[in-house]
Amino acid sequence: MAHKAGFVNIIGNPNVGKSTLMNQLVGERLSIITSKAQTTRHRIMGIVNDPDYQVVFSDTPGVLNPHYKLHENMMQFVNEALKDADVFLFVTDIFEDTLNHPETLERLKKTKTPILLLINKIDLGDQKRAEDKANYWHEQLPNAEILPISALEKFNLEPIWKRILELLPESPPYFDKEEITDRPLRFFVSEIIREKIFQQYSKEIPYSTQVEIETYEEGPKFDIIRAVIYVERDSQKGIIIGHKGIKLKHIGIEARKDIEKFISKQIHLELYVKVDDNWRQSDKKLRSFGY
């Protein structure tokens, strides 16, 4: 049997379950997950290796019509994923009526790349709703193969795996067989901290923040991590810190638990908050943040 390898890129609206799906398929918690839209800002690869194949999954930001330069850069990750896919996993759910970004839908209609259209959250609706959605999407993307799933409940994921392996082209691996992602450890540490911010705060605050790992010192017994949370205004800084620093302390406690679980080692985590006016509109800042 010839070795297979390829890129399986996950596309869809914000908050339809793309990150949950990738984490389930990869078997590792690589993408952060919250109930808020636009949690994912980067293209994150998760690599599944086997002697006979290498599947490179890509989680991408939810498609949107940009309001900030940050959004424009997030959509660049989506556009990259539209170009290099060997298989698309187009994720929608039983509540969605269309794709937020018409241009992306048109590109999917014209592509010759196989599309598995996954109607997620099937456990939250009835059969008629699922059938109606399947019929609707069959009209929109007649060349797509449609499957109902529940990423959270791991329902119907086996057929997806089987079909992906059938569709992958014959190819040598793209990455070392020991790799599980293309991202460095610092990236995942910053993402875990950002996840806690999304969980702790509402409205505009989570979307105005960016987390950067300033220093990461490895030690024999524990690692020392210093992270900076950037916000856009002084008022946001006060909200993040909270009265007598209680909210920032809570973020640190919750983030430390997950970081230690992720790296299987104890850490000492120091969090600081800084104001960087309008970073979401600055090309220079966005580049420095990896967008």
Secondary structure, 3 states (H helix, E strand, C coil): CCCEEEEEEEEECCCCCHHHHHHHHHCCCCCCCCCCCCCCCCCEEEEEEECCEEEEEEECCCCCCCCCHHHHHHHHHHHHHHHHCCEEEEEEECCCCCCCCHHHHHHHHHCCCCEEEEEECHHHCCHHHHHHHHHHHHHHCCCCEEEECECCCCECHHHHHHHHHHHCCECCCCCCCCCCECCCHHHHHHHHHHHHHHHHCCCCHHHHCEEEEEEEECCCCEEEEEEEEEECCHHHHHHHHCHHHHHHHHHHHHHHHHHHHHHCCEEEEEEEEEECCCHHHCHHHHHHCCC
